[in-house]
């Protein structure tokens, strides 16, 4: 019997129910279509993957495919093996203009523009997006109507006015809005105002070497958020990154609004149906005092190991295209509320009537379309970005709970984050 060509794929286990089961199933389906290949899938916690790949690369045995969380894109770009060679090659370069690989249609040109931009470096698509999310406003429309608010707010200013009317309405809740104190809303708030978190074009034109959390865009966001809190409109649970607590507040109708991630939409819609209120999802509100400059996108992407033999390389590339084909991308969306990553996947869902039946699922794609229509910059590429975002959340906590001065506290956060970035750069000289 001919020995099979093995493709090792280390994929992010996002810890949703049966999430890895579905990926294993897709691996088996690919093997059925391509019996000369064996896809060996290993699930890794999304915060463990980069370190695991680094150890394997140092030992000379990195996987053919590795899935990285978007904040760890610098880790992938900077990854080197024991001889100092880059661990990964550009997906676009490896595809080399082909429209099909082992019969699997190439999806690179079909990607949503915002996703292509997010995972490009110096104009080249370096990895293939798989899971995509953004941040939206969730609204209890029933509560809003009772407060006499006709339209769902689209700006910070209109959202504050709506919150004031909600808490003043007869029988209204004591607070109007909540969201998790997490790094992602900071990213959106800065990007929508055209601001940056780091130098060198937010780390897109070269390696980010300095960060600044005291910009006018950051202070505008922090001040608006603090004022909502101090005026009793924003409900803070007191815990950093409290996704579950803020979800419960919204589901139990203790607030009318919640800012949250795309992948919360399905659960929120179910909770709204159980509680009997009308539910809507809309764009992340923007600051009306400055031009809207787009939204960032989060998620994961697949990286291709450099130096693979031709058969292994093409098997890996073909499996990557297979995972993102329209049917599989549409199923990802239905199962976990992730944004369909290609225009064809969105069109398939549209044809099947999915969005007509579930209109709240359309909002994330609409938001990315809005971003594609302006001169926006993709999200920041900053070494150790995941941990640096925690620095932001601690600073915001102190501004709200301890009454810290925003400019002073975020200057302190800048200094702390700079130390972390300096340490990352020293530890990751990288090939860039």
N, C-alpha and C positions, 0 to 999 in steps of 0.2 A: 504494500500500500504506500502511495506517495505521501511523504511527510508534509504536513500542512505548514503554511506560512503563518507564523504567530505574530499577532499585533497586540502588544500590551497597551491597554487604555486605562489610565488612572483617572477616574471621573469623580466629580464632587458629589458627595452624599449630602443632600440638602435636608435630610432628616424628616421629609414629609412621609406620611404613611405609604408604604409600598413603592417609594420613589425608586430605589435601586432595583426592585423587581422588574419595573418597566424597562430600565436600561439593560438588564440582563436579557429580557425578552427581545429587545431590539437587536442585541448582539447575536442571538440565535437566528433571528430572521435574516440578518445580513449573511450569516454563515450558510443558511439554506440557499440564498441566491448566489453565493460565492463559495462553493464547497472547498475550494483550495485554501481557504483562510480559516484561522481560528482566532476569534476575538477574546482576549483574556481581560475581562473587566475587573478592576479593583476599585472599591468605593472608599473615598477618603473624606474626612471632615473638611469642610471648605477652608478652615483655618489651619489644617495640617498638611495640605497638599504641597505647598511650595517647599516646606522644609523636607518632606519626604522625597520630592524630586531632587532637591539639592544633594541629599545624602546619596541617592542612587547615581546621580551624575558624577559625584566625586569618586564613586566606586566603578565608574565606567559602564553602568547599566541603567540609563534612564529609560522610561517608557517611551514607546513610539508616539503616544498621545497623552497629553497631560492637561487637565482642566483647572484653570486658575480663576479665582474670584477677581472681579474687576479692580479692586484696590491693590491687588498683587501683580498687576501688569508690569510694574518696574522690576519685580523679582524675576519675572520670566525674561524680560529684556536683558537683565543683568546676569542671568544664570550662565555659569561656565563650568566645564568639566575639570577634571584633575589636571589637565594640560593647559587650562586657560582658554579653551575654545568655547564659542557660544554653544549652549545646549540646544537651542531651538533655531529653526529657520523660518522665514516668512512663508505663510500659507499661500499668499498670492504668488510668490516666486516659485514655490513648488508646483502649483497648479499650472503655471507657465502658459496661460491663455487657453487651456483646454476647456471644452464645453462639457465633456463627459470623462469620467475616470472609471474604468472597469464597468462601463455602462451606466453608472450613477450620474445623473445630471449635476453639474457644478452649480452651486447656489450663490457664488460670490457676487455676481452682478445683480442678484435678486434681493440682496440684503436691504433692510431699511437704511436710508442714508445716515440716520443718527447712530445706528449700530456700526456701520462701516467706519464712520469717523471715530467712534470711541475706540475701536480696536486697530486703528491705523497708527503707524509711526513713520514720520518723515514721508508721508504720502503713500505708504505701502501697507496693505492689510496684512498684519502680522499674525493674527489669530482669528479663529472662526467663532462668532458668538453662538451660544447655545440657549442660555437662560437670560431673559431680559426683563427688567422691571424699571419703573419710574415712580414718581410720588404724586399722589392726587389728593383732591379734597373730597371726602365722603360727607354726604349731607342727608340728614333726616328731613326729607321734604315735608312730611306731615307736620312736624314741629315748626318748620319754617313758615308754612302757610298759616298756622295758628298765630304766629307772631306778626302776620301781615306783611311778610317779605315775599315779593312775587318772584324775583329772579335770584338764582344761585350766584353768589358773589364771584367775581373774577379777579378782583384786585385786593391788596391788603386793606386799602381804605374802605372798600365796600364790605369786606368781610368783618372788619371791626364794627361798622355800623349795623350789620345784620346781627352780630353777637349782642350788641347793646339792646336791640329790639327783642331778641329772644329772651334774655334774662328779665326784661321789664314786662314781658307779656303775661297776662293772667295765667297763673299755674305754671309759668315757665320755670326752667331749672335754675339752680343757683349759679351755674357756670354754663358757657355756651360752646366751648371748643376745647379739644385736647389733641395732643400728639406726643409721641415718644421723644424724649430728649436724646436724640441720636445724631450721628454725623451727617446722615443723608439730607435732612432738610437744610442744613447749613450749605451743603453743596448746591442744592437747587436755588436757594435764596441768593447766593452770590452769583451763580451763573446767569440767572434771569436778569440781573442788573448789569451784566457785562463785566463783572469783576473776576479776579483771579485769586487763588490761594497761594500760588508759588510763582517764582520767577521763570524766565525762559518760556514764556507763553504757557504758563500753568504746567510746565514740564513737558510740553509738546514739541518745542523747538530745540530742546536740549535737556539734559538731566536737571531736574529741579534741585537747586542748591540752597535756596532760602525760602522761608515761608513768612507770610505777614497776615495776621488775623486782626489787624487794627485798621483796615481799609475803610473807606466811607461806605462801601457796600456791606461789609460785615457789621459796622456800627448801626447802619439803618435797620438791618434785620434784627440784631440783638435788642435795639431800643424798642422796636415795634413789638417784639415778643415779650420783653420785660413789661411794657406798658399794659399789654393784655393781661399778664399775670397780676400786676399790682392793682389793676382795676377790677379784678375778680372775674374776668371773662374767660381766661385760660385756666383750665384745671390741670395742675401738675401733680402727679402721683408721688413725687419726691424720689423716684428711683430712676437711675440712668437706663436708657434703652428699654423702657417698660412697654413693650408692644402689647403684651397680654392685658395689662392693667388699663391701658387706653382703649383697647378693643372692648373690654367689658363696660367701660363708661359709655361708649357709643351704643353698644348692643342693648344696654339697660336704659337707654334714653335719658341718661344723666347729662348729656350734652347733645347739641344739635349737629355739631361738625367734628370731624376728625381728619387730620392729615395722616396719610399712611401709604404704604407700598402697594404696588400693583398686585402682588401675590396675596394680599388680604381681601381682595374684592369678592371672591367666591364665598368666603366665610362670612363676610359682612352682609352680603346679599341674603344668605341663608338666615342669619340672625335677624335681619330686618323683616323677612317674611314670617319668622316665628313670632316676632313681637308685634307684627301687624302695622308697620309703618312703611311709607313709600321711601325708597332708597335711590340715591343718585350719586354718580361719580363724575367729577369734572376736573378741569385743569388745576394745577397748583397755582394759587393766586399769586399775582405779580405786583411789584411796587409801581403804582401809577405815576410816581414822580420821575421815573426814568424809563427809557424805551425798553420794551421786552426783548430779551436777547436769547431766549431758548431755555431748554431744560437738559439736565444731565440724564444719563441712563446707567443703571447698575446691572449686575448679573455676573455671568461666567462666560468663559470662552475656551476653545480648544487650541492647544499649541502643538506643533509638529516638531519632533526631534530632528536635528540636523544629522547628516551623515548616514542615513538609513540606506540599505540597498534598495534598488528600484522596485522590486516586488513588494517589500514591506512598506516602503514609502507610499506606493500607489494604493495598497490595501488600506493603509491608515487614512489617506486622503479620501478614498471612496467611502469609508465608514463615516467619516466626518460629514460628507455631503448627504449621506443616507440619514443620519440623525436629524439633519435640518431640512429634509425634503418637505414639501407642502403638507403632506398628510401627517407626518410625525411632528412637525412644528405646530400644526393645528391641534393635535392631541395634547401636546405639552401645555398649550394655552387652556384647553378645556379642563384639564386635570388640575392645574395649579395656578391659573389666572396669569401665567407669564405672557408677555407680549409676543404675538406671532412674529418671528424674526425676519420673515421675507414677505415681499409684496404678494407673492403667489399664495402663501399660507393665509394671509388676510383675505385675499379674494376667494379662496376656497370656503372659508368660514362665512363670508358674506353670501356666497351662492347657496350654501346650505341653510341660510336663515338664522344662523347662530346669533348674530348681532341684533337682528330684529326681535328675537326672543329674549336676549340678554343685553339690552342696550348699554348697561353700565360697563360691560366689557370692552366697548369701543373706545372709551375715553383715553386709555393709555396710548393707543396708536394715534388717536387724534392729536394728543399732546406732542408726540414726537414729530408728527407732520407739521404742527405749528413751529416747532423748533427748527425744522428743516427749511422753513420759509424765511428765516432771518439769518443775519451774519453772526451765528453763534459759534462758540468754541466748545469742543468736547470737554469732558470732565478732567480733573487734575490727575497728573501722574506724579505721585510723590512717594518716595521710599518710606516704608513703614506707615503707610497712610491709614491703615485700619486702626492702629494704636494711636496715631496722631489725632484721629477724629474723637477718640475718647477724651483727649485733652480739651477739645472744644466743649464737649458735653459737661465736663467738670467745671469749666469756666462759667457756662450758662447756669448751671446749678447754683453756683455761688452768687451770681448776679441776682437770681430770683430769691433764693432762700436766705442768703446772708446779706443781701443788699449791697454787694460789692459794686464799685464803680465799673461800668462796662469797659471803658477804654483802658483803665489800669489793669483790670483782671484779664482782658484779652491780650494786653501787652505781655503779661506774665505767661499766658498760655503760648504766645508766640515764642518766647524764650525757651520754654520747656519743649515745645515741638521742634525747635531748631536743634536742640541738643540731640533729640532722637533722630532727626534727619542727618545730622553730621555723623552720628554713629553708624547709621545705615550706609552712608556713602563711603565711610572708611572700611566697612566690612564687605562692601560690594563694589569693588573697583569696576567690574563688569566690562563687556566688550564695546559698549556704545561710544 
